[in-house]
Amino acid sequence: MTSVQALAGLLFAATLSASVCADDRADSPSWYRQWWDAATQDMGQLVSDGGLDLYLPVRTYHLPLAYSAEQREKYNDTPAPAFGLGRGRFLENGNWHGLYAMGFRDSNAKASWMAGYSYRWLWSAPRIDGYYGLGATVFLMSREDYFGYKPFPGILPLISVGFRNLAIETAYVPGGKGNGNILFLWLKLEEKERPRL
């Protein structure tokens, strides 16, 4: 067999292989369609099978490293009246995810709303029969001082400590001098307890 015949054979095999792969791809949905289908199925299961969660925002803490005492004095640090509802579910690996909506008073004592999805990676804390974890939330928020109450998206990191079906969580709002650098704390009562792993 000459090198030309060998090269022709390789090209034929590559063309045949590419043709088979193209046929396979035509039958299977695109990666983003697969992702979208899995996400909508997961959210549907969360809404139908998840437990009811009650949220109670309790504190807005402006970090002293970014705000003077005078600035902290003029900002509202009590989000009440405040309340929220959600649907959440503990996963087989002990982690948690859920949907939520909350209303509260912001740092300027104006009504604010946020709704979104959060995921928490949780680890057991046997000494307190509880758990702790880190997570993130993606959300839409509405505030008077940002776009005149037009909803805007955001993503924030979360810290969580829980005991049975009660958790205290905080979201950290990053920022610079005189903006952001806020811890927003809430209590959450979950209908279902975290399984013991």
matplotlib code that plots the C-alpha trace (Angstrom):
import matplotlib.pyplot as plt

x = [0.0, 1.4, 1.4, -1.2, -3.5, -3.0, -3.8, -6.9, -8.1, -7.6, -9.4, -12.3, -12.5, -12.4, -15.2, -17.3, -16.7, -17.6, -20.8, -21.8, -21.1, -23.1, -26.0, -25.8, -25.7, -28.7, -30.7, -29.6, -30.5, -27.8, -26.0, -27.9, -31.2, -30.2, -29.1, -32.4, -34.5, -32.7, -33.0, -36.7, -37.3, -35.3, -37.2, -40.5, -39.5, -38.4, -41.8, -43.8, -41.7, -39.9, -40.8, -42.2, -39.6, -40.3, -37.8, -37.4, -34.9, -33.4, -30.4, -28.5, -24.9, -22.8, -19.1, -17.1, -14.2, -16.3, -18.5, -17.7, -19.7, -21.7, -22.7, -23.6, -25.7, -27.9, -28.5, -31.3, -30.1, -33.5, -35.2, -38.5, -41.3, -39.9, -41.1, -40.4, -41.6, -39.8, -39.7, -36.5, -35.2, -32.3, -30.5, -29.2, -25.7, -27.0, -26.7, -29.8, -31.3, -34.4, -36.5, -37.5, -39.1, -38.6, -39.8, -38.0, -36.8, -33.4, -30.6, -32.6, -35.7, -37.4, -39.4, -37.3, -38.0, -35.9, -36.7, -34.3, -32.6, -30.0, -27.8, -25.9, -23.1, -23.6, -21.4, -22.6, -21.8, -22.4, -21.5, -24.5, -26.6, -26.6, -24.8, -22.9, -22.2, -21.4, -23.5, -24.6, -27.8, -28.9, -31.8, -33.8, -34.1, -36.1, -35.1, -36.0, -32.4, -31.4, -33.3, -36.4, -37.7, -37.0, -35.8, -32.1, -30.2, -27.5, -25.4, -24.2, -22.2, -24.0, -22.9, -25.3, -25.5, -28.4, -29.9, -32.5, -34.9, -33.9, -31.0, -29.4, -28.0, -26.2, -25.5, -22.4, -22.8, -19.3, -18.4, -16.0, -15.7, -19.1, -21.0, -21.7, -19.7, -22.9, -24.0, -27.7, -28.9, -32.1, -33.6, -35.1, -37.5, -37.5, -40.5, -38.2, -35.1, -31.7, -31.2, -28.4, -25.5]
y = [0.0, 3.4, 6.4, 8.0, 5.0, 5.1, 8.9, 8.4, 5.6, 7.9, 10.8, 8.4, 7.1, 10.7, 11.8, 8.8, 9.4, 13.1, 12.2, 9.8, 12.4, 15.0, 12.6, 12.0, 15.7, 16.4, 13.9, 15.3, 18.8, 21.4, 21.8, 24.9, 23.2, 20.2, 22.6, 24.6, 21.4, 20.1, 23.5, 23.8, 20.2, 20.8, 24.0, 22.3, 19.6, 22.2, 24.0, 20.8, 18.8, 21.5, 22.5, 25.9, 28.3, 31.5, 34.3, 37.1, 39.8, 41.0, 43.2, 45.3, 45.9, 48.5, 47.5, 50.2, 49.7, 51.4, 53.8, 56.5, 56.5, 59.4, 57.6, 54.4, 56.6, 57.9, 54.5, 52.2, 48.9, 47.4, 45.9, 45.5, 45.4, 42.5, 39.1, 36.5, 33.1, 30.4, 26.8, 24.8, 21.3, 19.4, 17.3, 13.7, 15.0, 17.3, 20.5, 22.8, 24.9, 27.0, 29.8, 32.8, 36.3, 38.9, 42.4, 44.7, 48.2, 49.1, 51.2, 54.3, 53.0, 52.6, 49.5, 47.0, 43.6, 40.7, 37.4, 34.7, 31.3, 30.2, 27.2, 26.3, 23.8, 22.5, 20.5, 18.8, 20.3, 17.3, 19.1, 21.4, 18.9, 21.4, 22.5, 25.4, 26.3, 28.7, 29.5, 32.0, 33.6, 35.0, 37.4, 40.3, 43.3, 46.4, 49.6, 53.2, 54.5, 52.1, 52.6, 54.0, 50.6, 48.9, 45.4, 44.7, 41.4, 40.5, 37.7, 37.6, 35.1, 33.6, 32.2, 29.9, 28.3, 26.1, 24.0, 21.5, 23.5, 27.0, 28.8, 32.3, 33.4, 36.5, 37.8, 40.0, 43.0, 44.0, 47.6, 50.4, 53.3, 54.6, 52.0, 48.3, 46.5, 45.4, 42.2, 41.5, 39.0, 37.0, 34.1, 31.2, 28.6, 25.6, 23.2, 20.2, 19.4, 18.7, 14.9, 13.6, 12.3]
z = [0.0, -1.0, 1.3, -1.1, -0.7, 3.1, 3.2, 1.0, 3.4, 6.4, 4.8, 3.9, 7.5, 8.9, 6.5, 7.4, 11.2, 10.8, 9.0, 11.7, 14.4, 12.6, 12.3, 16.1, 16.8, 14.6, 16.8, 20.1, 21.4, 21.8, 25.1, 26.1, 25.3, 27.5, 30.3, 30.0, 30.0, 33.1, 34.9, 34.3, 35.3, 38.5, 39.3, 38.7, 41.1, 43.6, 43.5, 43.7, 46.2, 48.1, 51.7, 52.5, 53.9, 55.9, 55.7, 58.3, 57.5, 60.8, 60.3, 57.8, 59.0, 57.3, 57.8, 59.7, 57.3, 54.5, 56.5, 59.1, 62.4, 61.1, 57.9, 59.8, 62.1, 59.2, 57.6, 58.5, 60.0, 60.8, 57.7, 59.5, 58.6, 56.5, 55.4, 52.8, 51.5, 49.5, 48.5, 49.4, 49.3, 50.8, 48.3, 48.8, 49.5, 52.3, 50.3, 49.8, 47.1, 46.8, 45.4, 47.5, 47.5, 50.3, 51.0, 53.5, 54.2, 52.7, 54.1, 53.3, 55.0, 51.7, 50.6, 48.6, 47.1, 45.9, 44.5, 43.3, 43.6, 46.1, 46.6, 49.8, 50.2, 53.7, 56.2, 59.3, 62.8, 65.0, 68.3, 67.9, 65.9, 63.1, 60.0, 58.4, 54.9, 52.0, 49.0, 46.5, 45.4, 42.0, 42.1, 40.8, 43.1, 43.1, 45.0, 44.8, 44.6, 41.8, 38.5, 40.3, 41.3, 37.9, 38.7, 38.2, 38.5, 41.1, 42.5, 46.1, 48.3, 51.3, 54.7, 56.6, 60.1, 60.9, 63.7, 62.7, 60.6, 61.7, 59.9, 60.1, 56.8, 55.6, 52.2, 51.7, 49.4, 48.1, 47.5, 48.1, 50.5, 51.3, 49.2, 49.4, 52.1, 53.8, 55.6, 55.1, 57.7, 57.9, 59.8, 57.9, 59.1, 56.9, 56.8, 56.4, 58.5, 56.9, 56.8, 59.0, 56.9]

ax = plt.figure().add_subplot(projection="3d")
ax.plot(x, y, z, "-o")
ax.set_aspect("equal")
plt.show()
